């Protein structure tokens, strides 16, 4: 068993909360924008 300090628990909670806030739809939109920019630059 791993024992975490209070700071480590707070950091882990912050990371998990941030990950939960990322929506798959937002990632898809970003990929579409990047692919359009890549095609336009050639």
KOLMAR-101624 format. One record per residue: residue in three letters; x, y, z of N, C-alpha, C in turn. Coordinates in nm, 3 decimals, always signed. Example, Ala and Ser with C-alpha at 12.3 -4.5 7.8 and 13.67 -1.06 7.14 Angstrom:
BEGIN
<atom><lose>ALA</lose><n_xx>+1.319</n_xx><n_yy>-0.569</n_yy><n_zz>+0.780</n_zz><ca_xx>+1.230</ca_xx><ca_yy>-0.450</ca_yy><ca_zz>+0.780</ca_zz><c_xx>+1.320</c_xx><c_yy>-0.330</c_yy><c_zz>+0.780</c_zz></atom>
<atom><lose>SER</lose><n_xx>+1.285</n_xx><n_yy>-0.225</n_yy><n_zz>+0.708</n_zz><ca_xx>+1.367</ca_xx><ca_yy>-0.106</ca_yy><ca_zz>+0.714</ca_zz><c_xx>+1.290</c_xx><c_yy>+0.003</c_yy><c_zz>+0.787</c_zz></atom>
% end
This chain:
BEGIN
<atom><lose>UNK</lose><n_xx>+0.084</n_xx><n_yy>-0.119</n_yy><n_zz>+0.000</n_zz><ca_xx>+0.000</ca_xx><ca_yy>+0.000</ca_yy><ca_zz>+0.000</ca_zz><c_xx>+0.088</c_xx><c_yy>+0.125</c_yy><c_zz>+0.000</c_zz></atom>
<atom><lose>UNK</lose><n_xx>+0.045</n_xx><n_yy>+0.225</n_yy><n_zz>-0.076</n_zz><ca_xx>+0.121</ca_xx><ca_yy>+0.350</ca_yy><ca_zz>-0.087</ca_zz><c_xx>+0.057</c_xx><c_yy>+0.454</c_yy><c_zz>+0.004</c_zz></atom>
<atom><lose>UNK</lose><n_xx>+0.140</n_xx><n_yy>+0.524</n_yy><n_zz>+0.078</n_zz><ca_xx>+0.092</ca_xx><ca_yy>+0.632</ca_yy><ca_zz>+0.163</ca_zz><c_xx>+0.126</c_xx><c_yy>+0.765</c_yy><c_zz>+0.096</c_zz></atom>
<atom><lose>UNK</lose><n_xx>+0.025</n_xx><n_yy>+0.848</n_yy><n_zz>+0.076</n_zz><ca_xx>+0.044</ca_xx><ca_yy>+0.977</ca_yy><ca_zz>+0.011</ca_zz><c_xx>+0.034</c_xx><c_yy>+1.089</c_yy><c_zz>+0.113</c_zz></atom>
<atom><lose>UNK</lose><n_xx>+0.115</n_xx><n_yy>+1.192</n_yy><n_zz>+0.091</n_zz><ca_xx>+0.105</ca_xx><ca_yy>+1.309</ca_yy><ca_zz>+0.178</ca_zz><c_xx>-0.017</c_xx><c_yy>+1.390</c_yy><c_zz>+0.137</c_zz></atom>
<atom><lose>UNK</lose><n_xx>-0.053</n_xx><n_yy>+1.485</n_yy><n_zz>+0.218</n_zz><ca_xx>-0.169</ca_xx><ca_yy>+1.570</ca_yy><ca_zz>+0.189</ca_zz><c_xx>-0.147</c_xx><c_yy>+1.647</c_yy><c_zz>+0.059</c_zz></atom>
<atom><lose>UNK</lose><n_xx>-0.023</n_xx><n_yy>+1.693</n_yy><n_zz>+0.035</n_zz><ca_xx>+0.008</ca_xx><ca_yy>+1.767</ca_yy><ca_zz>-0.088</ca_zz><c_xx>-0.008</c_xx><c_yy>+1.678</c_yy><c_zz>-0.211</c_zz></atom>
<atom><lose>UNK</lose><n_xx>+0.037</n_xx><n_yy>+1.554</n_yy><n_zz>-0.200</n_zz><ca_xx>+0.026</ca_xx><ca_yy>+1.460</ca_yy><ca_zz>-0.311</ca_zz><c_xx>-0.120</c_xx><c_yy>+1.428</c_yy><c_zz>-0.341</c_zz></atom>
<atom><lose>UNK</lose><n_xx>-0.200</n_xx><n_yy>+1.412</n_yy><n_zz>-0.238</n_zz><ca_xx>-0.343</ca_xx><ca_yy>+1.386</ca_yy><ca_zz>-0.257</ca_zz><c_xx>-0.409</c_xx><c_yy>+1.505</c_yy><c_zz>-0.326</c_zz></atom>
<atom><lose>UNK</lose><n_xx>-0.375</n_xx><n_yy>+1.626</n_yy><n_zz>-0.285</n_zz><ca_xx>-0.433</ca_xx><ca_yy>+1.746</ca_yy><ca_zz>-0.345</ca_zz><c_xx>-0.394</c_xx><c_yy>+1.757</c_yy><c_zz>-0.492</c_zz></atom>
<atom><lose>UNK</lose><n_xx>-0.268</n_xx><n_yy>+1.727</n_yy><n_zz>-0.522</n_zz><ca_xx>-0.221</ca_xx><ca_yy>+1.733</ca_yy><ca_zz>-0.661</ca_zz><c_xx>-0.292</c_xx><c_yy>+1.628</c_yy><c_zz>-0.746</c_zz></atom>
<atom><lose>UNK</lose><n_xx>-0.304</n_xx><n_yy>+1.508</n_yy><n_zz>-0.695</n_zz><ca_xx>-0.372</ca_xx><ca_yy>+1.401</ca_yy><ca_zz>-0.767</ca_zz><c_xx>-0.518</c_xx><c_yy>+1.437</c_yy><c_zz>-0.793</c_zz></atom>
<atom><lose>UNK</lose><n_xx>-0.581</n_xx><n_yy>+1.494</n_yy><n_zz>-0.694</n_zz><ca_xx>-0.721</ca_xx><ca_yy>+1.534</ca_yy><ca_zz>-0.709</ca_zz><c_xx>-0.734</c_xx><c_yy>+1.643</c_yy><c_zz>-0.815</c_zz></atom>
<atom><lose>UNK</lose><n_xx>-0.641</n_xx><n_yy>+1.738</n_yy><n_zz>-0.816</n_zz><ca_xx>-0.644</ca_xx><ca_yy>+1.846</ca_yy><ca_zz>-0.914</ca_zz><c_xx>-0.626</c_xx><c_yy>+1.791</c_yy><c_zz>-1.056</c_zz></atom>
<atom><lose>UNK</lose><n_xx>-0.534</n_xx><n_yy>+1.696</n_yy><n_zz>-1.072</n_zz><ca_xx>-0.510</ca_xx><ca_yy>+1.635</ca_yy><ca_zz>-1.203</ca_zz><c_xx>-0.634</c_xx><c_yy>+1.561</c_yy><c_zz>-1.251</c_zz></atom>
<atom><lose>UNK</lose><n_xx>-0.694</n_xx><n_yy>+1.482</n_yy><n_zz>-1.163</n_zz><ca_xx>-0.813</ca_xx><ca_yy>+1.405</ca_yy><ca_zz>-1.202</ca_zz><c_xx>-0.930</c_xx><c_yy>+1.497</c_yy><c_zz>-1.236</c_zz></atom>
<atom><lose>UNK</lose><n_xx>-0.944</n_xx><n_yy>+1.606</n_yy><n_zz>-1.161</n_zz><ca_xx>-1.051</ca_xx><ca_yy>+1.702</ca_yy><ca_zz>-1.188</ca_zz><c_xx>-1.030</c_xx><c_yy>+1.767</c_yy><c_zz>-1.324</c_zz></atom>
<atom><lose>UNK</lose><n_xx>-0.904</n_xx><n_yy>+1.802</n_yy><n_zz>-1.355</n_zz><ca_xx>-0.874</ca_xx><ca_yy>+1.864</ca_yy><ca_zz>-1.484</ca_zz><c_xx>-0.902</c_xx><c_yy>+1.767</c_yy><c_zz>-1.598</c_zz></atom>
<atom><lose>UNK</lose><n_xx>-0.864</n_xx><n_yy>+1.641</n_yy><n_zz>-1.581</n_zz><ca_xx>-0.889</ca_xx><ca_yy>+1.541</ca_yy><ca_zz>-1.684</ca_zz><c_xx>-1.038</c_xx><c_yy>+1.520</c_yy><c_zz>-1.706</c_zz></atom>
<atom><lose>UNK</lose><n_xx>-1.114</n_xx><n_yy>+1.522</n_yy><n_zz>-1.598</n_zz><ca_xx>-1.258</ca_xx><ca_yy>+1.505</ca_yy><ca_zz>-1.610</ca_zz><c_xx>-1.320</c_xx><c_yy>+1.622</c_yy><c_zz>-1.685</c_zz></atom>
<atom><lose>UNK</lose><n_xx>-1.258</n_xx><n_yy>+1.739</n_yy><n_zz>-1.674</n_zz><ca_xx>-1.311</ca_xx><ca_yy>+1.858</ca_yy><ca_zz>-1.740</ca_zz><c_xx>-1.288</c_xx><c_yy>+1.860</c_yy><c_zz>-1.890</c_zz></atom>
<atom><lose>UNK</lose><n_xx>-1.193</n_xx><n_yy>+1.777</n_yy><n_zz>-1.938</n_zz><ca_xx>-1.165</ca_xx><ca_yy>+1.774</ca_yy><ca_zz>-2.081</ca_zz><c_xx>-1.272</c_xx><c_yy>+1.689</c_yy><c_zz>-2.150</c_zz></atom>
<atom><lose>UNK</lose><n_xx>-1.335</n_xx><n_yy>+1.749</n_yy><n_zz>-2.247</n_zz><ca_xx>-1.441</ca_xx><ca_yy>+1.678</ca_yy><ca_zz>-2.318</ca_zz><c_xx>-1.384</c_xx><c_yy>+1.618</c_yy><c_zz>-2.447</c_zz></atom>
<atom><lose>UNK</lose><n_xx>-1.429</n_xx><n_yy>+1.499</n_yy><n_zz>-2.481</n_zz><ca_xx>-1.384</ca_xx><ca_yy>+1.434</ca_yy><ca_zz>-2.603</ca_zz><c_xx>-1.419</c_xx><c_yy>+1.520</c_yy><c_zz>-2.725</c_zz></atom>
<atom><lose>UNK</lose><n_xx>-1.532</n_xx><n_yy>+1.585</n_yy><n_zz>-2.721</n_zz><ca_xx>-1.575</ca_xx><ca_yy>+1.669</ca_yy><ca_zz>-2.832</ca_zz><c_xx>-1.476</c_xx><c_yy>+1.783</c_yy><c_zz>-2.854</c_zz></atom>
<atom><lose>UNK</lose><n_xx>-1.423</n_xx><n_yy>+1.839</n_yy><n_zz>-2.746</n_zz><ca_xx>-1.325</ca_xx><ca_yy>+1.947</ca_yy><ca_zz>-2.756</ca_zz><c_xx>-1.198</c_xx><c_yy>+1.897</c_yy><c_zz>-2.823</c_zz></atom>
<atom><lose>UNK</lose><n_xx>-1.155</n_xx><n_yy>+1.775</n_yy><n_zz>-2.789</n_zz><ca_xx>-1.037</ca_xx><ca_yy>+1.717</ca_yy><ca_zz>-2.849</ca_zz><c_xx>-1.060</c_xx><c_yy>+1.697</c_yy><c_zz>-2.999</c_zz></atom>
<atom><lose>UNK</lose><n_xx>-1.179</n_xx><n_yy>+1.646</n_yy><n_zz>-3.036</n_zz><ca_xx>-1.212</ca_xx><ca_yy>+1.625</ca_yy><ca_zz>-3.177</ca_zz><c_xx>-1.210</c_xx><c_yy>+1.757</c_yy><c_zz>-3.254</c_zz></atom>
<atom><lose>UNK</lose><n_xx>-1.264</n_xx><n_yy>+1.863</n_yy><n_zz>-3.194</n_zz><ca_xx>-1.264</ca_xx><ca_yy>+1.994</ca_yy><ca_zz>-3.260</ca_zz><c_xx>-1.121</c_xx><c_yy>+2.040</c_yy><c_zz>-3.284</c_zz></atom>
<atom><lose>UNK</lose><n_xx>-1.036</n_xx><n_yy>+2.024</n_yy><n_zz>-3.184</n_zz><ca_xx>-0.897</ca_xx><ca_yy>+2.067</ca_yy><ca_zz>-3.197</ca_zz><c_xx>-0.826</c_xx><c_yy>+1.989</c_yy><c_zz>-3.308</c_zz></atom>
<atom><lose>UNK</lose><n_xx>-0.852</n_xx><n_yy>+1.860</n_yy><n_zz>-3.318</n_zz><ca_xx>-0.790</ca_xx><ca_yy>+1.778</ca_yy><ca_zz>-3.423</ca_zz><c_xx>-0.835</c_xx><c_yy>+1.824</c_yy><c_zz>-3.561</c_zz></atom>
<atom><lose>UNK</lose><n_xx>-0.964</n_xx><n_yy>+1.857</n_yy><n_zz>-3.575</n_zz><ca_xx>-1.016</ca_xx><ca_yy>+1.904</ca_yy><ca_zz>-3.704</ca_zz><c_xx>-0.949</c_xx><c_yy>+2.036</c_yy><c_zz>-3.742</c_zz></atom>
<atom><lose>UNK</lose><n_xx>-0.937</n_xx><n_yy>+2.126</n_yy><n_zz>-3.646</n_zz><ca_xx>-0.874</ca_xx><ca_yy>+2.256</ca_yy><ca_zz>-3.672</ca_zz><c_xx>-0.728</c_xx><c_yy>+2.237</c_yy><c_zz>-3.713</c_zz></atom>
<atom><lose>UNK</lose><n_xx>-0.658</n_xx><n_yy>+2.149</n_yy><n_zz>-3.643</n_zz><ca_xx>-0.518</ca_xx><ca_yy>+2.124</ca_yy><ca_zz>-3.676</ca_zz><c_xx>-0.503</c_xx><c_yy>+2.062</c_yy><c_zz>-3.814</c_zz></atom>
<atom><lose>UNK</lose><n_xx>-0.591</n_xx><n_yy>+1.969</n_yy><n_zz>-3.849</n_zz><ca_xx>-0.580</ca_xx><ca_yy>+1.905</ca_yy><ca_zz>-3.980</ca_zz><c_xx>-0.611</c_xx><c_yy>+2.005</c_yy><c_zz>-4.091</c_zz></atom>
<atom><lose>UNK</lose><n_xx>-0.705</n_xx><n_yy>+2.097</n_yy><n_zz>-4.069</n_zz><ca_xx>-0.735</ca_xx><ca_yy>+2.200</ca_yy><ca_zz>-4.169</ca_zz><c_xx>-0.615</c_xx><c_yy>+2.293</c_yy><c_zz>-4.186</c_zz></atom>
<atom><lose>UNK</lose><n_xx>-0.554</n_xx><n_yy>+2.330</n_yy><n_zz>-4.076</n_zz><ca_xx>-0.438</ca_xx><ca_yy>+2.420</ca_yy><ca_zz>-4.080</ca_zz><c_xx>-0.321</c_xx><c_yy>+2.352</c_yy><c_zz>-4.153</c_zz></atom>
<atom><lose>UNK</lose><n_xx>-0.305</n_xx><n_yy>+2.223</n_yy><n_zz>-4.130</n_zz><ca_xx>-0.196</ca_xx><ca_yy>+2.148</ca_yy><ca_zz>-4.194</ca_zz><c_xx>-0.218</c_xx><c_yy>+2.143</c_yy><c_zz>-4.345</c_zz></atom>
<atom><lose>UNK</lose><n_xx>-0.340</n_xx><n_yy>+2.117</n_yy><n_zz>-4.389</n_zz><ca_xx>-0.370</ca_xx><ca_yy>+2.111</ca_yy><ca_zz>-4.533</ca_zz><c_xx>-0.355</c_xx><c_yy>+2.246</c_yy><c_zz>-4.598</c_zz></atom>
<atom><lose>UNK</lose><n_xx>-0.395</n_xx><n_yy>+2.353</n_yy><n_zz>-4.526</n_zz><ca_xx>-0.389</ca_xx><ca_yy>+2.487</ca_yy><ca_zz>-4.582</ca_zz><c_xx>-0.245</c_xx><c_yy>+2.536</c_yy><c_zz>-4.596</c_zz></atom>
<atom><lose>UNK</lose><n_xx>-0.155</n_xx><n_yy>+2.484</n_yy><n_zz>-4.516</n_zz><ca_xx>-0.017</ca_xx><ca_yy>+2.530</ca_yy><ca_zz>-4.518</ca_zz><c_xx>+0.067</c_xx><c_yy>+2.469</c_yy><c_zz>-4.629</c_zz></atom>
<atom><lose>UNK</lose><n_xx>+0.016</n_xx><n_yy>+2.366</n_yy><n_zz>-4.696</n_zz><ca_xx>+0.096</ca_xx><ca_yy>+2.299</ca_yy><ca_zz>-4.800</ca_zz><c_xx>+0.083</c_xx><c_yy>+2.365</c_yy><c_zz>-4.934</c_zz></atom>
% end
